[in-house]
Amino acid sequence: MTLILVRHGQSEGNARGVICGSLDVALTDRGHDEARRVGDHLASHPVAAVYSSALRRAAETGTAIARHHALEAVPIEALNEYHYGEAQGLTWPQMIERYQLTTGDWGRGIVPGEEGYEAFRSRVGVAIDAIAERHRDDLAVIACHGGTIIQTLGHLLGLPPHTSPRARVTNCSITILEHRQDQLEIVTVNDVCHLLD
């Protein structure tokens, strides 16, 4: 069994440099091109199912992948990006000025309304485990978010919720997980070769 996790293409929020989280923003033209490229790259793979978060930028990316396999991307809300509370829609400098927040402070309740990393890790882990169990003998693709992928890695590595692996997850990069000896193994992180000219 193989799971391929794909971060969505560049979103309108990425282009504006704002904190998106659960804001439902679309892909930019560049993001659509990135999604097309990753879809073309995965076209020859024997994909049995495509899942996405319920947010538009991931769903659009999932659709660009699924169309090569006569599939539809199935939305799963538990795969959504972290909910950043009142910081959503702010730029990173605005967030720092308003909350005096560093990267390590996320999930600690400093920002009103934020989800919390323990809840985030839990919902992502449950969703990934369920998809992995469903596809023990085939290949599934999951179009989601950078935070979702980071939390998946943390879940598989058994890290505490507030400890996330320091890994880059580029727009439309590929992360591959394989089922070996009755557990998921991290094979590839942040593969962007398909995006290079």
BAFI-3210 file (N, C-alpha, C; in Angstrom, 3 decimals, decimal comma, padded with zeros to 6 digits):
// residues 197
n [1|2|3|4|5|6|7|8|9|10|11|12|13|14|15|16|17|18|19|20|21|22|23|24|25|26|27|28|29|30|31|32|33|34|35|36|37|38|39|40|41|42|43|44|45|46|47|48|49|50|51|52|53|54|55|56|57|58|59|60|61|62|63|64|65|66|67|68|69|70|71|72|73|74|75|76|77|78|79|80|81|82|83|84|85|86|87|88|89|90|91|92|93|94|95|96|97|98|99|100|101|102|103|104|105|106|107|108|109|110|111|112|113|114|115|116|117|118|119|120|121|122|123|124|125|126|127|128|129|130|131|132|133|134|135|136|137|138|139|140|141|142|143|144|145|146|147|148|149|150|151|152|153|154|155|156|157|158|159|160|161|162|163|164|165|166|167|168|169|170|171|172|173|174|175|176|177|178|179|180|181|182|183|184|185|186|187|188|189|190|191|192|193|194|195|196|197]
n.u [000,832|000,444|000,519|000,173|000,871|-000,065|000,704|-001,434|-001,609|-000,209|-002,014|-004,494|-004,179|-001,542|-000,167|-000,682|000,567|-000,686|-001,994|-003,681|-005,009|-008,062|-009,453|-011,275|-009,875|-009,112|-007,083|-004,342|-003,508|-000,932|-000,976|-002,918|-001,505|000,621|-000,855|-001,808|000,588|001,452|-000,638|-000,304|002,147|001,478|-000,184|000,428|000,494|-000,993|-003,584|-005,991|-007,805|-008,665|-008,310|-009,209|-008,738|-011,509|-011,343|-011,204|-008,781|-007,305|-009,140|-009,363|-006,801|-006,791|-008,766|-007,463|-005,647|-007,233|-008,725|-007,225|-007,588|-010,165|-011,649|-013,199|-012,275|-012,495|-013,843|-012,560|-013,099|-011,504|-008,954|-008,383|-006,551|-004,770|-006,659|-006,282|-007,515|-008,168|-005,988|-006,107|-006,104|-004,483|-001,292|001,986|003,825|001,871|000,608|002,710|003,145|000,659|000,234|002,692|003,932|005,773|006,870|006,989|005,037|002,512|-000,598|-000,792|-002,778|-002,560|-003,489|-006,731|-009,337|-007,890|-007,189|-005,535|-002,738|-002,844|-005,461|-005,435|-003,355|-004,525|-006,957|-005,962|-004,257|-006,095|-007,627|-005,692|-004,830|-007,214|-007,581|-005,255|-005,729|-007,936|-006,798|-004,880|-003,875|-003,495|-003,064|-003,430|-004,145|-003,708|-004,764|-003,842|-002,705|000,142|000,470|-001,114|000,318|002,751|001,813|000,970|003,454|004,564|002,762|003,275|005,909|005,639|005,829|005,419|002,406|003,033|005,477|006,837|008,043|010,846|010,442|010,414|007,600|006,629|004,469|002,432|004,229|005,355|004,800|005,610|004,251|004,654|003,285|004,735|005,741|003,495|003,118|003,070|005,573|007,800|008,779|009,440|009,852|008,644|009,115|009,774|010,432|008,842|007,917|009,918|011,385]
n.v [-001,182|002,216|005,617|008,751|011,951|015,173|018,510|021,305|023,409|026,718|029,072|031,736|032,977|032,213|033,645|036,244|036,304|035,764|034,346|031,488|029,019|027,734|029,292|029,565|029,572|029,995|028,413|030,118|031,231|030,263|028,262|026,525|025,667|024,319|022,282|020,980|020,011|018,208|016,445|015,436|014,186|012,106|010,623|008,171|006,418|003,736|004,741|004,296|005,737|009,140|011,591|014,623|017,614|019,466|022,018|024,547|025,031|022,693|020,821|021,576|020,954|018,187|017,417|017,948|015,898|013,584|013,478|012,227|009,598|008,862|009,449|010,972|013,529|012,865|014,668|015,257|016,504|016,353|016,464|019,079|022,217|023,590|025,421|028,711|030,563|033,902|034,903|034,243|035,361|037,501|039,003|037,556|039,417|041,181|039,445|038,873|041,412|041,896|039,716|039,011|036,600|033,626|030,997|028,644|029,106|028,555|026,868|026,940|028,370|031,127|032,770|033,913|031,601|029,720|026,387|024,501|022,400|019,774|018,862|019,164|017,388|015,003|014,780|014,708|012,469|010,371|010,447|009,871|007,324|005,896|006,087|004,800|002,203|001,534|001,371|-000,699|-002,398|-001,037|002,035|005,316|008,803|011,859|015,070|017,890|019,954|021,954|022,011|019,827|017,722|017,933|017,360|014,752|013,488|013,934|012,423|009,811|009,527|009,498|011,776|014,265|016,317|019,118|019,124|019,330|017,865|019,344|020,164|020,999|021,789|022,172|023,971|021,805|019,734|016,326|013,801|010,633|007,714|004,411|001,175|-001,015|-003,966|-003,973|-001,287|002,268|003,756|006,426|007,491|009,414|012,947|016,117|016,100|017,703|017,429|017,114|019,643|021,116|022,834]
n.w [000,000|-000,763|000,110|-001,298|-000,535|-001,392|-001,351|-001,781|-004,766|-005,395|-003,546|-003,459|-001,027|-000,341|-002,314|-001,541|000,857|003,286|006,349|005,978|006,889|007,836|006,068|003,057|000,234|-003,278|-005,876|-007,441|-010,822|-011,227|-009,267|-010,333|-012,571|-011,310|-010,079|-012,336|-013,341|-011,321|-011,484|-014,091|-013,701|-011,955|-013,501|-014,705|-012,634|-010,712|-009,500|-007,064|-005,579|-004,833|-002,435|-000,724|001,235|002,609|001,763|-000,761|-002,254|-001,927|-002,857|-005,555|-006,411|-005,935|-007,778|-010,195|-010,189|-009,961|-012,327|-014,282|-013,786|-014,036|-011,754|-008,864|-006,591|-003,223|-000,631|002,650|005,697|007,967|007,021|006,613|006,761|009,619|012,005|012,479|014,090|015,159|013,835|011,208|007,870|008,374|007,593|008,012|009,283|010,417|012,196|013,981|015,062|016,307|018,091|019,106|018,400|017,908|015,659|017,207|019,086|018,171|018,593|021,315|022,500|022,459|020,421|020,027|019,511|018,055|016,894|018,278|018,731|019,684|019,182|016,413|015,558|016,410|014,872|012,256|012,379|012,910|010,552|008,548|009,349|008,956|006,162|005,319|006,264|004,721|002,241|002,095|000,160|-002,183|-004,080|-002,962|-003,288|-001,583|-001,494|000,120|002,770|003,833|006,657|007,373|006,243|007,644|010,233|009,796|009,396|011,941|013,454|012,482|013,256|015,949|017,535|020,154|020,286|020,191|019,067|016,051|013,012|011,435|008,437|005,009|003,053|000,052|-002,233|-004,079|-003,780|-003,345|-000,978|000,118|001,511|002,592|003,173|005,262|006,865|008,533|009,248|008,553|006,568|006,122|003,028|001,049|001,125|000,287|-002,556|-005,512|-008,142|-010,411|-010,872|-011,885|-014,588]
ca.u [000,000|001,160|-000,216|000,904|000,311|000,297|000,248|-002,139|-000,862|-000,213|-003,357|-004,574|-003,604|-000,085|000,327|-000,799|001,385|-001,511|-002,226|-004,970|-005,670|-009,328|-010,073|-011,495|-009,384|-008,895|-005,751|-003,988|-003,151|000,274|-001,396|-003,568|-000,443|001,306|-001,758|-001,799|001,868|001,492|-001,592|000,363|003,204|000,883|-001,136|000,799|000,432|-002,275|-004,292|-007,310|-008,689|-008,095|-008,985|-008,716|-009,401|-012,763|-011,072|-011,198|-007,455|-006,931|-010,092|-008,982|-005,594|-007,231|-009,493|-006,472|-005,025|-008,253|-009,269|-006,416|-007,909|-011,632|-012,087|-013,493|-011,603|-013,450|-013,433|-012,567|-012,878|-010,434|-007,678|-008,240|-005,417|-004,931|-007,474|-005,432|-008,309|-008,229|-004,816|-006,390|-006,298|-003,407|000,037|002,856|004,245|000,734|000,412|003,787|002,898|-000,548|000,251|004,065|003,908|006,774|006,382|006,856|003,914|001,235|-001,234|-000,716|-003,902|-002,253|-004,397|-008,117|-010,042|-007,084|-007,598|-004,676|-002,021|-003,241|-006,660|-005,026|-002,632|-005,461|-007,880|-005,191|-003,811|-007,237|-007,989|-004,641|-004,893|-008,402|-007,310|-004,228|-006,377|-008,822|-006,004|-003,732|-003,379|-003,460|-002,464|-004,349|-003,533|-004,382|-004,426|-004,138|-002,044|001,452|000,307|-001,651|001,415|003,670|001,203|001,028|004,811|004,686|001,968|003,979|007,155|005,319|006,259|004,370|001,659|003,672|006,774|006,624|009,296|011,254|010,497|009,818|006,523|006,399|003,222|002,365|005,252|004,867|005,312|005,180|004,229|004,417|002,921|005,728|005,769|002,298|003,077|003,427|006,967|008,017|009,719|009,858|009,242|008,865|009,623|009,252|011,071|007,829|007,636|011,100|011,399]
ca.v [000,000|003,485|006,874|009,905|013,204|016,300|019,820|022,046|024,408|028,067|029,620|033,200|033,377|032,094|034,733|037,495|036,198|035,786|033,092|031,005|028,067|027,194|030,167|028,789|030,355|029,227|028,419|031,140|030,637|029,457|027,084|025,599|025,069|023,344|021,143|020,251|019,300|017,043|015,501|014,781|013,327|010,925|010,012|006,788|005,611|003,019|005,389|003,698|006,736|010,453|012,303|015,981|018,312|020,062|023,390|024,665|024,937|021,275|020,118|021,863|020,167|016,793|017,228|017,912|014,570|012,538|013,412|011,287|008,225|008,765|009,468|012,263|013,715|012,741|015,610|014,815|017,716|016,127|016,747|020,529|022,878|024,067|026,628|029,661|031,505|035,297|035,242|033,947|036,544|038,454|038,654|037,118|040,573|041,662|038,491|039,066|042,685|041,831|038,686|038,720|035,141|032,957|029,729|027,678|029,451|028,095|025,738|027,075|029,171|032,560|033,418|033,532|030,796|028,744|025,003|023,776|021,342|018,432|018,526|019,072|016,130|013,907|014,604|014,301|011,088|009,467|010,413|009,179|005,905|005,304|005,959|003,763|000,910|001,315|001,154|-001,535|-003,159|-000,246|003,373|006,443|010,126|012,795|016,474|018,545|021,202|021,806|021,652|018,464|016,801|017,980|016,627|013,333|013,033|013,890|011,274|008,568|009,483|009,401|012,980|014,953|017,235|020,426|018,931|018,995|017,713|020,527|019,727|021,912|021,197|023,152|023,805|020,680|018,718|014,968|013,048|009,248|006,792|003,027|000,236|-002,082|-004,650|-003,594|000,118|003,209|004,196|007,642|007,168|010,633|014,174|017,340|015,871|018,728|017,241|017,278|021,065|021,777|022,907]
ca.w [000,000|-000,830|000,168|-001,820|-000,046|-002,251|-000,889|-002,836|-005,514|-004,814|-003,345|-003,413|000,252|-000,455|-003,160|-000,783|002,054|004,484|007,055|005,473|007,769|007,347|005,074|001,832|-000,901|-004,507|-006,454|-008,432|-012,118|-010,984|-008,518|-011,267|-013,384|-010,453|-009,918|-013,614|-013,449|-010,437|-012,055|-015,226|-013,158|-011,327|-014,429|-015,022|-011,411|-010,585|-008,393|-006,813|-004,979|-004,542|-001,355|-000,521|002,320|002,152|001,358|-002,224|-002,860|-001,950|-003,730|-006,943|-006,678|-006,021|-009,037|-011,277|-010,130|-010,124|-013,696|-015,068|-013,388|-014,077|-010,361|-008,251|-005,303|-002,118|000,419|004,044|006,476|008,943|006,363|006,461|007,397|010,998|012,176|013,187|014,867|014,724|013,013|009,795|007,047|008,635|007,089|009,118|010,092|011,209|013,275|014,957|015,747|017,128|019,130|019,525|018,298|017,096|015,121|018,289|019,960|017,638|019,262|022,773|022,967|022,500|019,469|020,304|018,523|017,320|017,126|019,216|018,016|020,105|018,410|015,005|015,376|016,598|013,738|011,078|012,579|012,744|009,122|007,794|009,706|008,320|004,719|005,177|006,471|003,574|001,028|002,456|-000,988|-003,417|-004,024|-002,821|-003,265|-000,694|-001,743|001,399|003,153|004,445|008,058|007,436|005,944|008,787|011,343|009,433|009,695|013,393|013,907|012,158|014,028|017,363|018,243|020,912|019,424|020,035|018,423|014,647|012,263|010,666|007,042|004,029|002,264|-001,001|-002,987|-005,021|-003,537|-003,095|000,159|-000,102|002,645|002,166|004,239|005,358|008,157|009,290|009,647|007,510|006,568|005,326|001,953|000,362|001,623|-000,483|-003,912|-006,432|-009,448|-011,470|-011,054|-012,444|-016,075]
c.u [000,878|000,171|000,695|000,186|000,841|-000,195|-000,416|-001,202|-000,956|-001,643|-003,307|-003,976|-002,092|000,493|000,297|000,028|000,585|-001,641|-003,616|-005,675|-006,940|-010,068|-010,156|-011,131|-009,066|-007,411|-005,570|-003,769|-001,908|-000,085|-002,085|-002,531|000,331|000,456|-001,811|-000,535|001,923|000,486|-001,006|001,413|002,646|-000,055|-000,838|000,765|-000,935|-003,091|-005,697|-008,301|-007,923|-008,960|-008,428|-009,300|-010,681|-012,575|-010,764|-009,817|-006,970|-007,847|-009,759|-007,729|-005,948|-007,951|-008,531|-005,749|-006,033|-008,719|-008,489|-006,811|-009,420|-012,210|-012,533|-012,746|-012,661|-013,013|-013,572|-012,173|-011,729|-009,053|-007,434|-006,993|-005,781|-005,787|-006,707|-006,204|-008,271|-007,027|-005,059|-006,709|-005,260|-002,155|000,873|003,382|003,110|000,492|001,452|003,553|001,719|-000,403|001,657|004,313|005,050|006,187|006,132|005,691|002,561|000,709|-001,248|-001,789|-003,645|-003,188|-005,827|-008,719|-009,198|-007,395|-006,820|-004,046|-002,424|-004,471|-006,323|-004,342|-003,594|-006,350|-007,156|-004,763|-004,925|-007,605|-006,969|-004,669|-006,069|-008,184|-006,284|-004,838|-007,255|-008,038|-004,729|-003,101|-003,340|-002,871|-003,551|-003,552|-004,378|-003,882|-004,819|-003,260|-000,696|001,357|-000,204|-000,549|002,420|003,106|001,144|002,404|005,028|003,942|002,721|005,273|006,907|005,759|005,116|003,683|002,331|005,074|006,540|007,962|009,605|011,489|009,840|008,747|006,073|005,049|003,378|003,551|004,586|005,582|004,752|005,317|003,929|004,145|003,923|005,736|004,700|002,333|003,472|004,866|007,081|009,114|010,297|009,135|009,627|009,539|008,965|009,837|010,094|007,486|008,794|011,045|012,643]
c.v [001,248|004,633|007,970|011,158|014,345|017,580|020,534|023,000|025,777|028,595|031,144|033,728|033,284|033,284|036,067|037,477|036,248|034,390|032,606|030,082|027,529|028,155|029,421|029,624|029,429|029,213|029,636|030,449|029,760|028,168|026,056|024,911|024,026|022,089|020,304|019,426|018,065|015,992|014,733|013,783|012,028|010,166|008,549|005,874|004,931|003,525|004,811|004,702|008,028|011,111|013,721|016,514|018,912|021,498|023,459|024,457|023,494|020,484|020,347|021,076|018,698|016,485|017,133|016,571|013,495|012,378|012,450|009,833|007,965|008,665|010,873|012,342|013,733|013,680|015,012|016,017|017,566|016,378|018,243|021,047|023,296|025,325|027,595|030,714|032,902|035,721|034,986|035,236|037,627|038,038|038,216|038,310|041,146|040,756|038,689|040,341|042,571|040,883|038,388|037,209|034,638|031,636|028,707|027,938|028,974|026,923|025,828|028,019|030,649|033,333|032,978|032,724|029,781|027,328|024,306|022,576|019,942|017,967|018,333|017,737|014,947|013,712|014,168|012,848|010,080|009,329|009,632|007,684|005,214|005,105|004,857|002,372|000,552|000,926|000,360|-002,205|-002,361|001,137|004,429|007,738|011,036|014,204|017,268|019,780|020,920|021,373|020,239|017,439|016,762|017,201|015,126|012,760|012,930|012,716|009,962|008,419|009,391|010,604|013,561|015,995|018,583|020,326|018,463|018,816|018,971|020,084|020,776|021,151|022,253|022,907|022,733|019,723|017,391|014,384|011,634|008,436|005,401|002,150|-000,914|-002,645|-004,106|-002,183|001,004|003,674|005,418|007,360|008,435|011,823|015,316|017,112|016,879|018,582|017,477|018,737|021,815|021,738|022,238]
c.w [000,000|-000,695|-000,367|-001,340|-000,907|-001,601|-002,067|-003,566|-004,853|-004,728|-003,390|-002,109|000,257|-001,209|-002,420|000,498|003,339|005,073|006,679|006,450|007,152|006,432|003,749|000,611|-002,078|-004,881|-007,345|-009,781|-011,976|-010,247|-009,399|-012,152|-012,578|-010,270|-011,196|-013,738|-012,550|-010,913|-013,218|-014,728|-012,598|-012,260|-014,714|-013,800|-011,301|-009,396|-008,251|-006,251|-004,771|-003,473|-001,307|000,772|001,745|001,683|-000,139|-002,845|-002,932|-002,875|-005,202|-007,338|-006,821|-007,319|-010,216|-011,324|-010,512|-011,571|-014,589|-014,826|-013,389|-012,671|-009,981|-006,922|-004,197|-000,989|001,817|004,907|007,472|008,350|006,170|007,182|008,825|011,018|013,072|013,971|014,278|013,889|011,530|009,044|007,283|007,876|008,283|009,927|010,952|012,411|014,379|015,764|016,723|018,310|019,681|019,508|017,426|016,590|016,219|019,228|019,446|018,462|020,765|023,342|023,056|021,581|019,770|019,153|017,786|017,792|018,239|018,532|018,434|019,326|016,933|014,735|015,460|015,382|012,478|011,208|012,379|011,267|008,301|008,088|009,028|006,827|004,479|005,325|005,267|002,324|001,334|001,243|-002,271|-003,139|-003,927|-002,762|-002,375|-001,006|-000,502|001,585|003,809|005,893|008,241|007,201|007,098|009,971|011,062|009,753|011,201|013,999|013,680|012,951|015,533|018,181|019,069|020,019|019,189|019,442|017,001|013,949|011,466|009,221|006,165|003,248|001,255|-001,675|-004,048|-004,920|-003,196|-001,880|000,043|001,190|002,117|003,378|004,213|006,763|009,097|009,864|008,480|007,685|005,667|004,310|001,326|000,979|000,692|-001,825|-004,850|-007,834|-010,605|-011,743|-011,701|-013,971|-016,643]
res [m|t|l|i|l|v|r|h|g|q|s|e|g|n|a|r|g|v|i|c|g|s|l|d|v|a|l|t|d|r|g|h|d|e|a|r|r|v|g|d|h|l|a|s|h|p|v|a|a|v|y|s|s|a|l|r|r|a|a|e|t|g|t|a|i|a|r|h|h|a|l|e|a|v|p|i|e|a|l|n|e|y|h|y|g|e|a|q|g|l|t|w|p|q|m|i|e|r|y|q|l|t|t|g|d|w|g|r|g|i|v|p|g|e|e|g|y|e|a|f|r|s|r|v|g|v|a|i|d|a|i|a|e|r|h|r|d|d|l|a|v|i|a|c|h|g|g|t|i|i|q|t|l|g|h|l|l|g|l|p|p|h|t|s|p|r|a|r|v|t|n|c|s|i|t|i|l|e|h|r|q|d|q|l|e|i|v|t|v|n|d|v|c|h|l|l|d]
***
